[in-house]
Amino acid sequence: MKKSIEPSKAAYEALTQEGGLSRRDALKIMGLTGGSAMMLGAPTSANAGSSSDKAVKIVIVGGGAGGIMATARLRRAAPNAEITLVAPNETHLYQPGQVFMAAGLYTESDIQKPNADFIPDGVKWVKDEVTAFDPDNNKVTTAKNGDIAYDYLVVATGLAYDYERIEGMSADLVGKHGISSVYLNNPVAGTAKGGVATAQWFRDMRKAAEAASPENPIKVICTQPDTPIKCGGAPQKILYLSDDYLRGNGPAGGADVSKNAQFSFCKKGKTLFGLPGYNKTLVEEVTPMYGNITDKWDHVLRKIDPERKVATFEHTYEVKGEYDEDLQEYDMIKKTEMVEMEYDFIHVVPPMKPVDAVANSKLGWQKGSAKGWLEVDMYTLQHRRYENVFGIGDILGIPKGKTGGSARHHGPILTENLISVIEGKKPTAKFDGYTVCPLKTQYGEIMLAEFNYDGMAPSFPVLDPTKPRWIWWAFDLYMLKPMYWYLMMRGLM
Ligand SMILES: Cc1cc2nc3c(=O)[nH]c(=O)nc-3n(C[C@H](O)[C@H](O)[C@H](O)COP(=O)(O)OP(=O)(O)OC[C@H]3O[C@@H](n4cnc5c(N)ncnc54)[C@H](O)[C@@H]3O)c2cc1C
């Protein structure tokens, strides 16, 4: 069935005037659907009353979602502190909007704003990058501005893409040879090439499918790497939305040509989502609804040949070995094979890694599977070895939470705990692992997967959280962005 992707009149008017939208207007839009209550995750009250009047030096590194939220909150909570933000980016990107760019519903300028708009008065902004962290001497080294000393440090550098880990792949290939990657952006330049290129990829794919047939369909591959990634649902968002675009449900409309395309979704593991409830919907309802998607379990992209349009996957599997009489079961033997797959179109999600400056410092985990990611306590967000260091956002080496929604929940926890430490107390506020994935299962519907360290954590348990709904789509498309700009970036929610 064709879904309406049109906004309501009021939301549309607010959206089209968004350039001049005030905080009051943003609150009004939220009121349209009770949005203030709908904001992802219950509003957290931590840090509401914590403050310190000590004249300490706080340095925040990184001016993306987490860094700006931390800056806004700390400015209010520590009015006498000397706060320095080290952030190279003049432009702030609303990265979640890159998926709506791919879907043809946002443009690049919709997701860009000057970073200066979000930096509170009284904060010193050093437009530079940190090249080295020296936590033993409480200082960071910058590329152009020398060393900056601190009493307290907040690390908010986000993560880095590692396209080159896939042999033959590089960010330059995005937009060429049928290759796209919605994630691609340059947070320093403030550009979102991945959104632009993937919107074109949708259009090119549709054109090719219109010329193909069910007997000779186009071959489309969507991948997911075996590293931690931000917004774990985005690989599937592109899979479903591009397929739905072929069904004629995107903004371009048109006939259903999806039967002229075969999709493969290649990933590590044998589930589409880590939590059984959400996984069941994706496996039993969403994937079969399309009829042309094959899940290729335990297939990880290792090599790409753009000229031949061949992708090589590492496929791991198990075979039965000898029967063990004592255990009364077969030994299972792990096998690996390299599998070549031809494609016409491929969506590559890059392997992701901690930024070098953190990974190469004493601040990263020194060993284990989280090696290089910021070594913080998973609850207090305080560094496990350096008590005056805290972290926020994607750089954290904790089990869950590489989303903007998680960073929003980190903000009050880190602020309350940092203020406690400044005041000579123990940090007691605890992050619960909150993560949100608005999984776009088709145009006009989102399954709002919310979870934390304990399992599912729906903000509105009265609505079955495993059911894709129009209301979450409308919320994500029309309300979340203004809420991000006008409330979250000001540390107000
Ligand atoms: C395609 C896509 C879809 C997404 N969808 C969603 C979604 O639906 N919901 C959701 O909640 N989240 C989503 N996210 C994830 C969300 O955008 C991130 O989790 C969030 O931006 C993390 O904030 P951060 O501050 O940790 O990192 P970022 O926002 O990436 O900011 C990090 C900043 O640090 C700077 N930096 C890096 N290194 C240094 C250095 N050495 N010195 C100084 N500065 C440095 C960078 O320039 C950057 O500006 C999505 C992301 C993408 C790309």
The ligand as an SDF file (V2000), in Angstrom:
LIG
                    3D

 53 58  0  0  0  0  0  0  0  0999 V2000
   23.8210    8.4860    8.5930 C   0  0  0  0  0  0  0  0  0  0  0  0
   23.6570    8.6870   10.0660 C   0  0  0  0  0  0  0  0  0  0  0  0
   22.4200    8.4490   10.6600 C   0  0  0  0  0  0  0  0  0  0  0  0
   22.2570    8.6360   12.0280 C   0  0  0  0  0  0  0  0  0  0  0  0
   21.0120    8.4470   12.5620 N   0  0  0  0  0  0  0  0  0  0  0  0
   20.8210    8.6890   13.8830 C   0  0  0  0  0  0  0  0  0  0  0  0
   19.5150    8.6120   14.4460 C   0  0  0  0  0  0  0  0  0  0  0  0
   18.5410    8.3420   13.7530 O   0  0  0  0  0  0  0  0  0  0  0  0
   19.3650    8.8500   15.7820 N   0  0  0  0  0  0  0  0  0  0  0  0
   20.4350    9.1820   16.5810 C   0  0  0  0  0  0  0  0  0  0  0  0
   20.2500    9.4150   17.7710 O   0  0  0  0  0  0  0  0  0  0  0  0
   21.6960    9.2580   16.0670 N   0  0  0  0  0  0  0  0  0  0  0  0
   21.8980    9.0300   14.7430 C   0  0  0  0  0  0  0  0  0  0  0  0
   23.1610    9.1500   14.2080 N   0  0  0  0  0  0  0  0  0  0  0  0
   24.3280    9.2370   15.1120 C   0  0  0  0  0  0  0  0  0  0  0  0
   24.6260   10.6190   15.6660 C   0  0  0  0  0  0  0  0  0  0  0  0
   24.7590   11.5700   14.6400 O   0  0  0  0  0  0  0  0  0  0  0  0
   25.9020   10.5220   16.4710 C   0  0  0  0  0  0  0  0  0  0  0  0
   25.7800    9.4830   17.4130 O   0  0  0  0  0  0  0  0  0  0  0  0
   26.2240   11.8130   17.1970 C   0  0  0  0  0  0  0  0  0  0  0  0
   26.5000   12.8240   16.2590 O   0  0  0  0  0  0  0  0  0  0  0  0
   27.4110   11.6000   18.1370 C   0  0  0  0  0  0  0  0  0  0  0  0
   27.8610   12.8100   18.6570 O   0  0  0  0  0  0  0  0  0  0  0  0
   29.4200   13.0100   18.9520 P   0  0  0  0  0  0  0  0  0  0  0  0
   29.5670   14.3770   19.5020 O   0  0  0  0  0  0  0  0  0  0  0  0
   29.9480   11.8820   19.7040 O   0  0  0  0  0  0  0  0  0  0  0  0
   30.1210   12.9310   17.5150 O   0  0  0  0  0  0  0  0  0  0  0  0
   29.9750   13.9840   16.3060 P   0  0  0  0  0  0  0  0  0  0  0  0
   28.6260   14.6160   16.3160 O   0  0  0  0  0  0  0  0  0  0  0  0
   30.3830   13.2260   15.0940 O   0  0  0  0  0  0  0  0  0  0  0  0
   31.0230   15.0960   16.6560 O   0  0  0  0  0  0  0  0  0  0  0  0
   32.3830   14.8590   16.8790 C   0  0  0  0  0  0  0  0  0  0  0  0
   33.1170   16.1580   16.6100 C   0  0  0  0  0  0  0  0  0  0  0  0
   34.4470   16.0480   17.1070 O   0  0  0  0  0  0  0  0  0  0  0  0
   35.3180   16.6640   16.1960 C   0  0  0  0  0  0  0  0  0  0  0  0
   36.6540   16.0900   16.3690 N   0  0  0  0  0  0  0  0  0  0  0  0
   37.1030   14.8680   15.9970 C   0  0  0  0  0  0  0  0  0  0  0  0
   38.3890   14.7270   16.3240 N   0  0  0  0  0  0  0  0  0  0  0  0
   38.7620   15.8700   16.9260 C   0  0  0  0  0  0  0  0  0  0  0  0
   39.9810   16.3290   17.4710 C   0  0  0  0  0  0  0  0  0  0  0  0
   41.0630   15.5630   17.4770 N   0  0  0  0  0  0  0  0  0  0  0  0
   40.0260   17.5780   17.9900 N   0  0  0  0  0  0  0  0  0  0  0  0
   38.9320   18.3850   18.0140 C   0  0  0  0  0  0  0  0  0  0  0  0
   37.7320   17.9910   17.4880 N   0  0  0  0  0  0  0  0  0  0  0  0
   37.6680   16.7510   16.9620 C   0  0  0  0  0  0  0  0  0  0  0  0
   34.7070   16.3970   14.8380 C   0  0  0  0  0  0  0  0  0  0  0  0
   35.1450   17.3830   13.9230 O   0  0  0  0  0  0  0  0  0  0  0  0
   33.2230   16.4880   15.1280 C   0  0  0  0  0  0  0  0  0  0  0  0
   32.7360   17.7930   14.8950 O   0  0  0  0  0  0  0  0  0  0  0  0
   23.3560    9.0220   12.8290 C   0  0  0  0  0  0  0  0  0  0  0  0
   24.5960    9.2860   12.2320 C   0  0  0  0  0  0  0  0  0  0  0  0
   24.7450    9.1350   10.8620 C   0  0  0  0  0  0  0  0  0  0  0  0
   26.0810    9.4470   10.2230 C   0  0  0  0  0  0  0  0  0  0  0  0
  1  2  1  0
  2  3  1  0
  2 52  2  0
  3  4  2  0
  4  5  1  0
  4 50  1  0
  5  6  2  0
  6  7  1  0
  6 13  1  0
  7  8  2  0
  7  9  1  0
  9 10  1  0
 10 11  2  0
 10 12  1  0
 12 13  2  0
 13 14  1  0
 14 15  1  0
 14 50  1  0
 15 16  1  0
 16 17  1  0
 16 18  1  0
 18 19  1  0
 18 20  1  0
 20 21  1  0
 20 22  1  0
 22 23  1  0
 23 24  1  0
 24 25  2  0
 24 26  1  0
 24 27  1  0
 27 28  1  0
 28 29  2  0
 28 30  1  0
 28 31  1  0
 31 32  1  0
 32 33  1  0
 33 34  1  0
 33 48  1  0
 34 35  1  0
 35 36  1  0
 35 46  1  0
 36 37  1  0
 36 45  1  0
 37 38  2  0
 38 39  1  0
 39 40  1  0
 39 45  2  0
 40 41  1  0
 40 42  2  0
 42 43  1  0
 43 44  2  0
 44 45  1  0
 46 47  1  0
 46 48  1  0
 48 49  1  0
 50 51  2  0
 51 52  1  0
 52 53  1  0
M  END
$$$$
